Amino acid sequence: MNLVSPAYKICVSPEPVGGRRLAYVRHTGSSVLSVDFTSPKALPRGTSELVAFLNEFDEDPIIAEQLHDARVEVGTAFESEHGMSIRTLRLKIGMSQADLARALGTSQAAVSAIENRTRKPGEDSIRELSRVLNIDFNTLMEALANA
């Protein structure tokens, strides 16, 4: 399944394609960026990490607004296809992992680990997640149970 966001022209293949998980990002007038999540490699000279690349967009108010809208669209589509999760709840309110990390007072890597269920949040983190995502405890527990 592919999801496409007209607001920012993001196409993600959340299911492995030939054993690879791919994402494509394109902004009007720029090149297509393809990311293969299955085999990390050293970056070629003159390139930057995806997080740094995306952070540049967040600094531009017009692009940041488009990213917000795209996150909402992708979150809604992911939730309808895969069910509710911390990731979909975050995306549906237009937050990036970095935004959520700042709101929780933690790192983006910690948010990623919670979303990927490789780290269980503690009691204080659960309270903060509920507050930041503006959801009740039962909804949060259901989301945490889903990947």
N, C-alpha and C positions, 0 to 999 in steps of 0.2 A: 504494500500500500504506500502511496506517495501522498504527502500533504503539501499543498501549495498555498502560500499567503500572498494575495495580490498586493497587500499593503507594502510589503518589502521584498517580494519575489524570493521567498525562502522555500526551498523544496527539500524535504527530509524523507529519507527512506528509513523508518524506524525498525523495520524488519530486515534481517540480514539479506543481502543480495549476493548470491554466490559466496556465502560465508563472510561477507564484508558488510559493515554498517557504514553508510555513506550519508553525507549532508552536502547540500549545495546552497550557497548564498550568493545573490546577485543584486546589486543596487543599480538603478537606472544609470547608464553611462559608464559602468565599471565592468571589470572582468568577472567571470564566474570563479568562485572559490570552491574547490572540492576538498572535502575532508574525509579521510578513511580512518575510522575509529579503531580498526582492528590491529593495525601494525604501526605503532609510533616509530617515526624515523627522525633523524637529525634534520633540522630546517635548512633548506638551501640558502646560500648567501643572498642577502637583500630581502629576505622575507621575515615576517614576525609571527609570533604565536597567535592562534585564533583569538584568545582572550584579549590580547593587546590590540589586535585588529578590530574587534568588536567594541572595545572601550573607546576607540577613536570615534566611532559612530555615536556613542552615548554622549559625547561632548558637543555634538551638533544638535541644537534643539529640534530642528525639523526632522532629522533622521531619528533622534531619540523618540520622538512622538510616533514615528512610523514603526520603530522597533516595538514600542509598547503595544500598538495596535496589532502587530504581527504576532506577538507573544499571546495576546488574548485569543486571536483566531486559532493559533496552533494549539493552545491549551484546551479550547473548546472542542476542537476536532479530535485531539488525543483522548480526551475524556469520553467522548461519544464512542470511540473505537476501542479503547483499552480500559475504561473505568476510571474512577477517581483515585488520585494519588497525590502525594505532596507536590510532585512536579506539575501535575495539571492544575492543582489549586493555585500554585505560585504563578504559573503562566496565565491563568484566567484573570488574574488581577494585574497582569502586565509587568510582573517583576522578573528581573534576571536573577540568576543564582547569586551574583555579586550584590545586588540590591537586598536580597533576603539575608545574605550573610551580614551585611552592614546593620540591618535592622535587628538581627539576633545578637550582634556583637561577636561573631565568629568568622571563620574563613569560608571562602567559596568552596574549597576542597571539602570542608565539613558538611556544607549543604549538599554537595554532590554525593558524598558518602551516605547521607540520610536518604536522599532521593533514590539511590541505587541499593538501599537496604544493606549496605556493608557496615553501617554504623547505626546503633540504636540511640536515639536521643534520650538524655536523662530527664528527670522530672522537671527541672527548671527550663530546659529546652522545649519540652512539650508545652508548658504554660506559655512560653514566649512564642512558639510557633502558632498556637491557637490565637494569641493576641494579634500578632503581626498579620496572619492570614485572615483574621476576622471570622473565625469559625468556632463552633462549639467543640467541646471535648470529644463527644461521640463521633462527629464528623472527622476530626483529626485522627482518632484511633482507627477508623475505617480506612482513611487515606494512608496511614502508616502501614496498615496490613497489606496494601496493594503496592506492587512495585512501580 
